[in-house]
C-alpha cells in the first residue's frame, strides 16, 4: 500500500506455476518495486488487469476477428482461402483478459495463465512461441502505447495496446505474411478491472 491506499484487486501478478515463454529478466519483483511503479505517472497506465467483459461481449470480439480474416482471404483462390482462413482463425482468439506489469525496463504480460517476460527496448530475442517453434520478439513502450512484435519464418505479428486515461485499452493486432494479399488487422476493446 502507498499513501494509505489499499491495493486494488488484479494489480499484481501472482506467482505462476507455468514456465515462462520468454527469457526472464531476473529482476526483483518485490512489493516495493511494484509500489514505486504504481507511483510513476509514466507507467501507471500500463499496470493492471484488463478485460473485455465490461466493454464488449466475447462473441462480438470473435466476430471482429472473423470479419478481419474474411476481408483478407476473400480475394484468394478457393483452396488457398480455406487453408488461410483455418490457420488465421486457429491462431487469433479473443483474450478475455490480460495482466501487465512494467518494472523499470522489464515487462511481464500474463495471457491465458502464461507469463511472457521481455526487456523493454532491447533488441529482438529468440523465444518459444505459444504453439511451439521459435519467434523473435521485442517490446517497447511510448506515450501510453505498448508495442510487441513477434517475427517467425512465416511473417510478422504486431500487438499495439493503447491505454486511455480513463482505464480503457485497445488491442490492435496486425499480421503480415508473404502468403497473404494484405495484412490482417483488427482492434479489440478492454477495460481495467
N, C-alpha and C positions, 0 to 999 in steps of 0.2 A: 504494500500500500504506500501511496505517496500523498503528502499533504492531507492526510486523514481521509482520503477517498478509498472506498472499498474497491477491490479488483473486480472487474466485470467478468462474467462467465464467458469463456471462449477466448480470452486474451492471451492465454499461454498455450503452448504445445505440450501436452502431457507426454511422458516417455512412451516410445513406440517399441513394440516387440518385433516390428518388421524391419528387414535390412534396408539401409539407405541405398538408393539407386545412384546417387552422386557422391563423389568423394567428400567426406566430412571435413569441415574446416578445422575441427579440433578446438574451437574457441569455447570458453566457458559460457554456458547459457544460464548463469545464476539469476536469481530473482533480482539482485541489484542491477545487473546489466539490462534486464527486461524493464525495470523501473526507469533507468536512465533513457532507454529508448522511448518509453511512453512519454517522457517529458520533452523529447525532441520534436519541435513542431515540423521539421522537415520530414521525419519518418513516421510520425504518428498515424498518418493516413494509410499506411501500408502495414498496419499491425492489427491483427484481429482475425475474426472468424466471419466469413461471408457466405451467404446462402441465396439461392434463387427463390426459396419458399415464400418470402414476403413480397416479392415483386412480380413473379411470373410462374405459373404452374409448369412443372417439368415437361408436360406434354407440349406446351406452347414453345418451349425451348427446343425440344426434339424436332418439332415441325420446322422451325427456323433452320436447323441444321439440314434437314431433308431437302428443303427448298433450295438452299445454297448448293448442295451437291447436285440436285437436278438441273439447276441453271448451268452448271459446268459440264455435266456429262451429256446433256441433251443434244449437243452438236456432234457427238462421237458416233462411230458406226455401231450397229446393233450389238455385236458381240463384245466390242470394247466397252460400250456403255454399261452393259450388265456387269462385267468384271469390275470396272472402275467404281460403279455405284456401290457394289457389295463391299469392296475394300474400304472406300471412304466412309460409308456408314458404319462399318465394323470398327473403325478407328476414331470416330468422332461421336462422343457421347456428351450429354449434359452432365457436368459435375454439379451435383445438388449443392455441394458446399466445398469450401477450401479454407485453410488457415495459412496465415503468413506471419513470419517473424523476421524482422531485419535487425541484426545485431552488429553494428559497425559495418563492415564490408561483407558480412555473411548473411545469406538469405536461406531460410528454411521454409519450404512450402509443403503443406500436407494436403494431399488429394487422395480420396478413397483409402484412407488409413495407411498411406505410404508417405514417407518423408523424402523430400528432394532437397539437397543442400548444395549451394553454389556460392562462390565468392563473387560479389558484385563487381562488374567492370573488368574482371580478369579475362584473359584470352580464353577461347573455347577449350573445354576439357572433354576427354572421352569418358563416356558413362554407359551403363547398361540401360536400355530403354525399358519401358513398361512391359512390352511384349517380347523382351529379349533383344539380342542384336546390340550393335554399338551405335551410339549417337554422339555427335559433337554438340555440346550445349554451352550456353552462355546467358548471363542475366545482367541487366542494367536497370537503374532507377534514375529518372529525371522528371522533375516537375509533376509529381503525382501520377506518374506512369511507370509501371514495372513492365519491362520487356524481356521475354525469354525466347531464345531461338534454339531450335533443335534441327541439326542437319544430319541426314543419312545419305547413303548412296542413291536413294530414290528421290530425294528432294529436300525441301526446307519447310519447316513448320514454325510459325511465329505466334506467340501469345503476347498481346498487349493488354494489360489490365489498367484501366483509367480509374482513378479513385476520386470521387467527389468529396466536397467538404461536408456534405450532408449525410455521410455514411453509405452512399451508394457506390457501386463499382460496375464497370462494364468490361467484360472479357471479349476482346476482338481477336479472332483466330483467322490466320491466313495460311493456306497450304499451297505450295508451289512444287511442280514436278514437270519434267520434260514430257511426261506421258499425258499430261492434261492440257487441254487447249487454252485454259486460263486458270488463274488462282481461284481456289475455293475460299470464300470469305463469309464469315458470319459474326454476329455480335449478340452476346447474352447478358442480361441484367442480373445484378446481385445486390444484396444489402447487408450491412454489418449486423451481426447478431447482437 
